[in-house]
Amino acid sequence: MNNNLQFNIRLLLDEEVREIQYNQEQRTLCATLKIERLLSRSRSIYNLPDIEFRKSYRMNKATLERIIVELTPFLKINRRSDGISVESKVSSAVRFLAQGAYQRGVGKETNIGLSQPSVSRVLNEVIDCINLHLLHKYIKFPTSPAEKQKIKNWFRTRFHIPGVIGVIDGSQIGIFPPSTNHNQYPEFVYVNRKGFHSINTQLIVDHTYRILNVNAKFPGSTHDSHIWKMSLVRNHLSNTYRRDHEWLLGDSGYPLEPWLLTPFNNPGDGSPESRFNVKFTSARSVVERAIGMLKVLHNICIDNFDAVGEDEEYDEPYNANDLIHFPAGNALHTEGNNNRSEIMDYINRVQ
């Protein structure tokens, strides 16, 4: 009995020793992980100087933090100690989108701590989350009378052009060459007039450079006028025009319509048409500046008072060599021309 008792005591002692050792190992592991997390935090993107941060992310730290907070409820949180945090997922995706390539410091970035394969894995997750949960929240075409009146007042006060609720233009967004075996959109239709593969993206903005509507469904070779013709916004404005009598401003690549005004072609120097075009071009510059400012989560940046200065380079104006001469005899053109002529007369009266 004594031998058995001694044996059992030794077993209990050994078990207690093993438990103590295990607990010590766990404490050591936790301390190691805590140190690693602290070291990771010490390399945090938020420790970058402000100028370097903006150069890398094209936004300030407060804006990125806001985006992280907004996406956190919708992104998968990896509970593993070595998992990728939501902060790392969002910051790596935003930096990739801001830089446009892995080679500019996203993959294996010391401040983010993710390899290029890891960035590739989280990129689609974050972009899908943005499209699903943020896109419709921040990009809205104005529908309420108060929203539209604020825009119309600004254009009328500053440029003497009444009835304007937005400015429209297209921008070529470069892409990698797509597969050549697509039946509807083969590879060559993505090559634009400048010779690179792109999506011709239609943008409508207001006076604050806020994007009101975006259409990125068409390949680079598609003309702006065709995208407009297929646009849901055009359908909406055609239905509300008789009631609201309001319009967009577009360049000569668009047809003159009751709800879409364009400049006069080749007006004489000093003529009323020429003076109209001067005001018109100045008013349209908001969309060109917006395209130049275009960046990741553009409207969130504006909400966060994080828009770049107006002197940043923006897209070149519409190329006159690509001008399409739209028929002048149809009813839409005639009514649009009447609207334009009334505004021209108004501008010449108030100047």
C-alpha positions in Angstrom: 0.0 0.0 0.0 2.8 2.4 0.9 4.5 1.7 -2.5 1.2 2.3 -4.3 0.6 5.5 -2.3 4.1 6.8 -3.1 3.5 6.0 -6.8 0.2 7.8 -6.9 1.8 10.9 -5.1 4.6 10.9 -7.7 2.0 10.8 -10.5 0.1 13.7 -8.9 3.3 15.7 -8.4 4.4 15.0 -12.0 1.0 16.1 -13.3 1.2 19.3 -11.2 4.8 20.0 -12.5 3.6 19.4 -16.1 0.7 21.8 -15.5 3.0 24.4 -14.1 5.4 24.0 -17.0 2.5 24.2 -19.4 1.2 27.4 -17.8 4.7 28.9 -17.9 4.9 28.1 -21.6 1.6 29.7 -22.3 2.6 32.8 -20.4 5.8 32.9 -22.3 3.9 32.5 -25.6 1.4 35.2 -24.7 4.2 37.5 -23.7 6.0 36.8 -27.0 2.8 37.5 -29.0 2.2 40.7 -27.0 5.7 41.8 -27.8 5.2 41.0 -31.5 2.0 42.9 -31.5 3.6 45.9 -29.8 6.5 45.7 -32.3 3.9 45.5 -35.1 2.1 48.5 -33.7 5.4 50.4 -33.5 5.7 49.8 -37.3 2.1 50.9 -37.8 1.2 53.0 -40.8 0.0 55.6 -38.3 3.6 56.2 -37.3 4.5 57.4 -40.8 5.0 61.2 -41.2 1.9 62.9 -42.5 3.4 63.8 -45.8 4.7 60.3 -46.4 1.3 58.9 -45.4 -0.6 61.0 -47.8 1.9 60.2 -50.6 1.4 56.5 -50.0 -2.4 56.4 -49.3 -3.6 59.6 -51.0 -5.6 60.5 -47.9 -4.9 61.5 -44.3 -4.8 59.2 -41.3 -8.2 60.2 -40.0 -9.9 59.3 -43.3 -8.3 55.9 -43.4 -9.3 55.3 -39.8 -12.9 56.3 -40.7 -12.9 53.8 -43.6 -11.5 51.0 -41.3 -14.3 51.8 -38.7 -17.0 51.7 -41.4 -15.8 48.4 -42.9 -15.0 46.6 -39.6 -18.5 45.2 -39.0 -18.5 43.6 -42.5 -15.0 42.1 -42.8 -14.1 38.7 -41.5 -12.1 39.0 -38.2 -9.5 36.3 -38.0 -9.3 35.2 -34.4 -6.0 33.4 -34.9 -3.0 35.1 -33.3 -1.2 35.2 -36.6 -4.3 36.2 -38.6 -4.7 39.4 -40.7 -6.4 42.2 -38.8 -9.1 44.3 -40.3 -6.8 47.3 -40.1 -4.1 45.5 -42.1 -6.7 44.3 -44.7 -8.2 47.7 -45.3 -4.9 49.7 -45.2 -3.2 47.3 -47.6 -6.2 47.4 -50.0 -6.3 51.2 -49.9 -2.6 51.5 -50.5 -2.8 49.1 -53.5 -5.6 51.1 -55.0 -3.8 54.4 -54.3 -0.6 53.2 -55.9 -2.1 51.1 -58.6 0.6 48.3 -58.4 2.3 45.9 -56.0 5.7 47.1 -57.1 5.3 50.5 -55.4 5.5 49.2 -51.9 2.4 47.3 -51.0 3.6 43.7 -51.1 6.1 43.1 -48.3 5.5 46.6 -47.0 7.2 46.9 -43.6 4.5 49.2 -42.2 1.7 46.9 -43.2 3.5 43.6 -42.6 1.8 41.6 -45.4 3.4 39.8 -48.3 2.2 40.3 -51.9 0.3 37.0 -51.9 -1.5 38.1 -48.7 -2.4 41.4 -50.2 -3.8 39.6 -53.2 -6.0 37.5 -51.0 -7.5 40.4 -49.0 -7.8 42.8 -51.9 -11.0 41.3 -53.4 -12.5 40.8 -50.0 -12.1 44.5 -49.1 -13.2 45.8 -52.6 -16.3 43.6 -52.5 -17.1 44.9 -49.0 -16.7 48.5 -50.2 -18.9 47.9 -53.2 -21.6 46.2 -51.1 -21.7 48.4 -48.1 -20.2 51.9 -48.9 -20.8 52.5 -52.6 -24.6 53.3 -52.4 -24.1 55.1 -49.1 -21.7 57.7 -50.5 -22.5 57.9 -54.2 -26.1 59.2 -54.7 -27.7 61.2 -57.5 -29.6 64.2 -55.9 -33.3 63.6 -55.7 -34.6 65.9 -53.0 -35.5 69.5 -53.9 -33.2 70.8 -51.2 -30.2 68.9 -52.5 -30.8 69.9 -56.1 -31.5 73.6 -55.2 -28.1 73.9 -53.4 -26.3 72.8 -56.5 -28.4 74.9 -58.9 -27.9 78.0 -56.7 -24.1 77.6 -56.8 -23.9 77.3 -60.6 -26.3 80.2 -61.1 -24.6 82.5 -58.6 -21.1 81.7 -59.8 -21.5 81.2 -63.6 -25.0 82.7 -64.3 -26.1 79.3 -65.6 -29.5 78.3 -64.0 -30.9 74.8 -63.7 -27.6 72.9 -63.4 -27.6 69.9 -61.1 -24.3 68.3 -62.2 -21.5 68.1 -64.7 -20.7 64.9 -66.7 -17.6 63.6 -68.3 -15.8 60.4 -69.1 -12.4 59.2 -67.8 -10.3 56.3 -69.1 -9.4 54.0 -66.2 -6.4 51.8 -67.2 -6.7 48.0 -66.7 -4.7 45.0 -67.5 -5.5 43.5 -70.9 -8.5 41.2 -70.5 -9.0 37.7 -71.9 -9.3 37.6 -75.7 -11.9 34.9 -75.8 -14.8 37.0 -74.3 -17.8 36.8 -76.7 -19.3 40.2 -76.0 -16.2 42.3 -75.2 -13.1 40.9 -76.8 -9.7 42.2 -75.9 -9.4 44.8 -78.6 -12.5 46.8 -77.6 -10.8 47.8 -74.4 -8.1 49.7 -76.3 -9.0 53.4 -76.2 -8.0 56.2 -78.5 -4.8 56.7 -76.6 -3.7 53.1 -77.2 -4.0 51.5 -73.8 -6.5 49.1 -72.3 -9.1 50.8 -70.1 -12.7 51.2 -68.9 -14.4 54.3 -70.1 -15.9 55.5 -66.9 -18.8 58.0 -66.9 -18.8 60.4 -63.9 -21.3 63.0 -62.8 -20.2 65.4 -60.1 -21.6 68.4 -58.2 -20.0 71.8 -57.4 -18.1 70.3 -54.4 -16.4 67.6 -56.7 -18.6 65.0 -55.0 -19.3 62.1 -57.3 -23.1 61.8 -57.8 -23.1 58.9 -60.2 -20.6 56.5 -61.8 -21.0 54.1 -64.7 -18.0 51.8 -65.3 -19.6 49.2 -67.5 -18.2 49.9 -70.9 -14.8 49.2 -72.5 -12.3 51.9 -73.4 -13.2 52.2 -77.1 -16.8 53.1 -76.3 -17.7 56.7 -77.0 -19.0 58.9 -74.2 -22.2 59.6 -76.1 -23.1 55.9 -76.2 -22.5 55.4 -72.5 -24.8 58.4 -71.9 -27.4 57.0 -74.2 -27.5 53.8 -72.1 -27.3 55.7 -68.8 -30.0 55.3 -66.2 -29.4 58.9 -65.3 -30.4 60.0 -68.8 -33.6 58.0 -68.4 -34.3 59.6 -65.0 -33.7 63.1 -66.3 -35.9 62.6 -69.4 -38.7 61.5 -67.1 -38.4 64.5 -64.6 -37.4 67.2 -67.1 -41.0 68.5 -67.7 -41.5 68.9 -64.0 -38.1 70.1 -62.8 -36.6 71.8 -65.9 -33.0 71.0 -64.9 -30.0 69.6 -66.7 -26.4 68.5 -66.7 -23.4 70.2 -68.4 -21.4 68.1 -70.9 -18.6 68.7 -73.4 -18.9 68.4 -77.2 -18.6 64.6 -77.0 -22.3 64.5 -75.8 -25.5 65.3 -77.8 -27.3 68.5 -77.1 -30.6 67.5 -75.3 -33.1 69.3 -73.1 -31.6 67.7 -70.0 -27.9 67.9 -71.2 -26.4 71.2 -72.4 -23.2 71.4 -74.5 -21.1 74.3 -75.7 -21.5 76.1 -79.1 -19.3 74.8 -81.8 -16.8 77.3 -83.3 -18.4 80.6 -82.1 -17.1 83.9 -83.4 -14.8 85.9 -81.2 -16.7 88.3 -78.9 -20.0 86.8 -79.9 -22.8 86.0 -77.4 -22.1 82.3 -78.1 -18.4 82.8 -77.3 -19.2 84.5 -74.0 -21.6 81.6 -73.2 -18.8 79.1 -73.9 -16.4 80.9 -71.5 -18.9 80.6 -68.7 -19.8 77.1 -69.7 -16.2 75.9 -69.8 -15.5 77.4 -66.4 -18.5 75.7 -64.9 -17.5 72.4 -66.5 -14.0 72.5 -64.9 -15.4 71.0 -61.7 -15.7 67.6 -63.3 -12.2 67.8 -64.8 -10.8 68.7 -61.4 -12.8 65.9 -59.8 -11.3 63.4 -62.2 -7.9 64.8 -61.3 -8.7 64.3 -57.6 -10.2 60.9 -58.2 -8.9 58.5 -55.7 -9.9 55.6 -53.4 -13.2 56.3 -51.7 -13.3 59.9 -53.1 -16.5 61.0 -51.4 -15.5 59.7 -48.0 -12.4 61.9 -48.3 -14.6 64.9 -49.1 -16.8 64.2 -46.1 -13.7 64.0 -44.0 -12.4 67.4 -45.3 -9.6 65.5 -47.0 -9.8 66.6 -50.6 -6.7 67.7 -52.4 -6.2 71.2 -53.7 -7.8 72.5 -56.9 -4.4 72.9 -58.5 -3.7 69.2 -58.8 -3.3 68.0 -62.3 -6.5 66.8 -63.9 -7.6 65.0 -67.1 -7.1 66.8 -70.4 -10.3 68.4 -71.9 -12.2 66.6 -74.6 -10.2 66.1 -77.8 -11.9 68.1 -80.6 -10.5 65.7 -83.1 -12.9 63.1 -81.7 -16.0 65.3 -82.1 -19.1 63.6 -83.3 -21.6 65.9 -85.2 -25.0 65.1 -83.8 -28.0 65.7 -85.9 -29.4 69.2 -85.4 -32.9 68.5 -86.7 -34.4 66.2 -84.1 -36.8 67.4 -81.4 -34.4 66.8 -78.5 -31.7 68.9 -80.1 -34.1 71.7 -80.9 -35.4 71.9 -77.3 -31.9 71.7 -75.9 -30.8 74.5 -78.2 -33.7 76.6 -77.0 -32.6 76.1 -73.4 -29.0 76.9 -74.3 -30.1 80.1 -76.1 -32.2 81.3 -73.2 -29.2 80.8 -70.9 -26.9 82.6 -73.4 -29.3 85.6 -73.4 -29.4 85.6 -69.6 -25.5 85.5 -69.3 -25.2 88.4 -71.7 -27.8 90.4 -69.8 -26.2 90.0 -66.4 -22.6 90.5 -67.5 
